[in-house]
Amino acid sequence: MSRGGEMVYIPDDSDFSSFRDQCESLEGWHCRYNKAGVTVWSQGQEESCTVQKIKTRISCKDVPAETLYDVLHDTRYRKKWDSNMIETYDIGRLTVNADVGYYSWKCPSPLKNRDFVTLRSWLPLGNDYMIINYSVKHPKYPPRKDFVRAVSLQTGYLIKANGDGACILYYLTQVDPRGSLPKWVVNRVSQFVAPKAMKKIYKAGLKYPEWKRRHDPEYKPWVYPEQNTLPSVSLAELSVQHADSLENIDETGLSEDHLSTSDHEA
């Protein structure tokens, strides 16, 4: 997503418009999964390629768009619903609608766990909302020995209001996991991991209003920038995270037979 590949920049209206077009377009996308209100597509790469673009969509009844927007911003609540997350926190703010953050997640055993440092930006558009990110380097948050630093080339959410008190959620991601992964992992992402993740977000949206009522209900710095107490980060401190500068590990020999049983949950 970074222009020219080198300069870190804050996405503008044209970037959000392009992201929205990708979410809503079917051209060039191949449907990989379509069950129980969840659809998954992949785009333009051989199945053996690990840097696939994956797009998912779920229809969320009884969850207003603004509620899902809050869910995806609220790092305190994320610990409640994102069972794959190891740790997440905001590093600093760039503008009223852009920040830098850290996220690490559990990969299916026996794969190594991954982490990201990303520049995230968001845009409310009336009843619709977008959140997008890409990977950056921050001098105080270098790659760690206990994780493989992955690279988000472009990842984000489009939340579209869909009638009264309902919405449609799109999630689009193109990530370099920095590893030659087995083909079964690439297939599992579209057949199991992505649908399960979307269902979790939907359920989290249903439960959020009650949880938020009991946990600092007025605190929403993504809506009220004056509440944001993060330290300021300068773009000059950041650089684009290039995949080729990171460790690349070969996990192609790992067998699906050794997949931990917890990862087979529907």
Disulfide bonds with the S-S distance in Angstrom:
none
